[in-house]
Amino acid sequence: MRRWTFLSNHAQVLLCIARDPSVTAREIGRQVGITERAAQNIIRDLEAAGYVTKQRQGRRNRYALHLDRPMRHPAQRGLTVRDLLEMLQDPRVTAAPSPDETVRPERPEA
């Protein structure tokens, strides 16, 4: 029996970043079941297409998702990344996307 999944590796990487904007490529690879190098390539694809912005913070990267970017496939015409994430939102995850166009990490309450 062939192994397949409902979501592409690109979508899986996007979900990992949405859950944790400071996730590493190594952690993404482990979660998605791909190599660290494949995760880095997918992140580069997402950056080049304008879905992700990477910012260096110390020794790590922090990512921001551009939620109002349109989905790429014609079958999802009119839908955005925000729509995808809302459909796939894990009810156990409490961090919801911010109201502007990017997902930003939550700041600890003072």
C-alpha positions in Angstrom: 0.0 0.0 0.0 1.4 3.4 -1.0 1.9 5.9 1.9 0.4 9.3 1.4 -0.9 12.2 3.5 -3.5 14.9 3.1 -1.1 17.8 3.4 2.1 18.5 1.5 5.4 18.9 3.3 5.2 22.7 2.5 1.9 22.8 4.4 3.3 20.8 7.3 6.3 23.1 7.6 3.9 26.1 7.6 1.9 24.5 10.4 5.1 23.9 12.4 6.1 27.6 12.1 2.5 28.7 13.0 2.7 26.6 16.2 6.2 27.8 17.2 7.7 30.8 15.3 11.1 30.0 16.8 11.2 26.4 15.7 14.4 25.2 14.2 14.8 23.4 10.8 16.0 20.3 12.7 12.8 20.3 14.8 10.7 20.9 11.8 12.4 18.0 10.0 11.7 15.7 13.0 8.0 16.8 13.3 7.3 16.5 9.5 9.4 13.4 8.9 11.9 15.0 6.5 15.6 15.8 6.7 16.8 19.1 8.1 18.1 20.1 4.7 14.6 19.4 3.1 13.0 21.6 5.9 15.5 24.4 5.1 14.7 24.1 1.4 11.0 24.4 2.1 11.5 27.4 4.4 13.4 29.0 1.5 10.6 28.3 -0.9 8.1 29.8 1.5 10.3 32.9 2.0 10.8 33.3 -1.7 7.0 33.2 -2.3 6.4 35.7 0.4 4.6 33.4 2.9 7.3 33.6 5.6 9.8 36.2 6.8 12.8 35.1 8.7 14.6 37.2 11.3 17.7 36.3 13.1 17.6 36.4 16.9 20.8 35.5 18.5 21.7 32.0 17.3 18.2 31.2 16.2 15.7 32.3 13.6 12.3 33.6 14.3 9.6 33.4 11.6 6.6 35.5 10.8 3.8 34.1 8.6 2.1 36.4 6.1 -1.5 35.2 6.7 -3.2 37.2 4.0 -1.2 35.7 1.2 -3.4 33.7 -1.2 -3.3 29.9 -1.4 -1.4 28.8 -4.6 -3.6 26.1 -6.1 -6.5 27.2 -8.3 -8.9 24.9 -6.3 -8.3 27.2 -3.3 -8.8 30.4 -5.2 -10.0 33.1 -2.8 -8.6 31.4 0.3 -5.6 32.6 2.3 -3.0 31.1 4.5 -5.1 32.3 7.4 -8.1 30.3 6.2 -5.9 27.2 6.0 -4.5 27.6 9.5 -8.0 28.3 10.9 -9.3 25.1 9.3 -6.4 23.1 10.8 -6.2 24.8 14.1 -5.4 22.4 16.9 -7.8 23.1 19.7 -5.0 22.4 22.2 -2.9 25.3 20.8 -3.9 28.5 22.5 -1.9 31.0 20.4 -4.2 32.4 17.7 -2.9 34.4 14.8 -2.7 38.1 15.5 -5.2 40.4 13.8 -2.6 41.9 11.4 -1.2 40.0 8.5 1.6 38.1 10.4 1.8 35.5 13.2 4.0 37.0 15.9 5.1 35.2 19.0 3.1 35.8 22.1 4.8 38.0 24.8 4.7 36.8 28.4 2.3 38.7 30.5 3.8 41.0 33.0 
